[in-house]
Amino acid sequence: MPGDASTASQIPGPPTESDGGAAIAAAGGLHNYQLDLHAEYGPVVRFPLPGAGLAVSVADPVLLEATAKIDKRPEKLFEFLAPLQESGNLQTIPAAEHGPWRRAMLSVLAGRPSHEAHFAQFTALATGMADRWAARATDGPIALQKDLSELSLSMICQYALGSGLGSEESAGRVVSAFETVLTHYMGQADASGGEEARRAEEALAYLRATTDEVLAAHRERGDAGRSDLIAALAAAGESPARIRDTVLMTMLAAHHTTGVAISWTLYLLARHPDAAERATAEVDEILGDRPAPDYSDLRKLTHLDAVVKEAMRLYPPGPYGAREATEDVRLGEYTVPAGTTIFYPFWAVHMNPEYWPDPERFDPGRFTPEASAGRHRLAYIPFGLGPRSCEGAALAMVEAELVLAILLKRFRFELAPGQTITPIERFVLWAADDIRMNLGAR
């Protein structure tokens, strides 16, 4: 941590000598380690981060305000994504490039017209999964994360590539190829080469070629309906390589996120029957005899919205984020110098008892308008904060509430006995051995 004029060395924390990540491993991962650090040392903690020197973690919403405008991610921490991109690492591109790219992304991902245009397609995918669950209900428990992550990936592939996916067989091949890429590049399995590496390279080449075909069709016919994401990026003047990489990164960011958020929500509802009954009653009231909501119904599902938000408070899909200070930053009584890695421990922020009394308790009532009114805006940050926050936050909420409404309308959920649910960090906050659920028809 550079800079003699800073007071960063005075920030409380564990010994500054790196232990090679042993303490993080002993805690069960960085997500748990940050919870332990803030419980022991307070809202601002410095700790040795393997490969990145000393880092500072901030779990107080008021202090986070000072970092909210930082538009730089630590390159070292995101270099594992570089092999997936040809136009520069989209997670760490400079602010001057990032700003226009982000605006183009938000013009689609955050917009109601795009959500509404894809809603029927999302509904068909979710209904198809529910049909498969109904057919398998007597065969034993359903593995929630596995199936819901596949659904999440199918949704984002359809969204990002549009009708350019063509047949259901082509869509299935895209999903399969993306899973192959993720297994290799995210897990760094067989990193030295070999058959698995060869398959991953072929799958990545296929995904790039498929995206190029959709982009070519848009250029030739101006067919924005093939993918409004691609259309928006093309209209913003992004290069074909940048567009291709953006499509792949969008699929990467969303491939498990929505699926695990829905999984944790169903897990919490299964553990809290009263909350499940209230959420189901609201779905029944709004949908009537219909098996799925219309897009306009989502804004009426206010309690379901609160349930999802409370689930993401307790189990944020991404348990932490990181920025790199581009100038000295004042954090309360401390000055952190430029170049410091600043961690956003989303999970620890969501467990801060000053803003969330009895923080481990599941209580959707925390998100009523009245309860939310006086709460600091950065006390709840499941999608991050500032100019590097998640561009797909609004789309993720639409997907999650749609899928939950369909499932709660159709099934009763009961946790399969004899399982231990252990949250682990694997790019997202995952249950180590999945969440197995018995289904009953309603």
Disulfide bonds with the S-S distance in Angstrom:
none
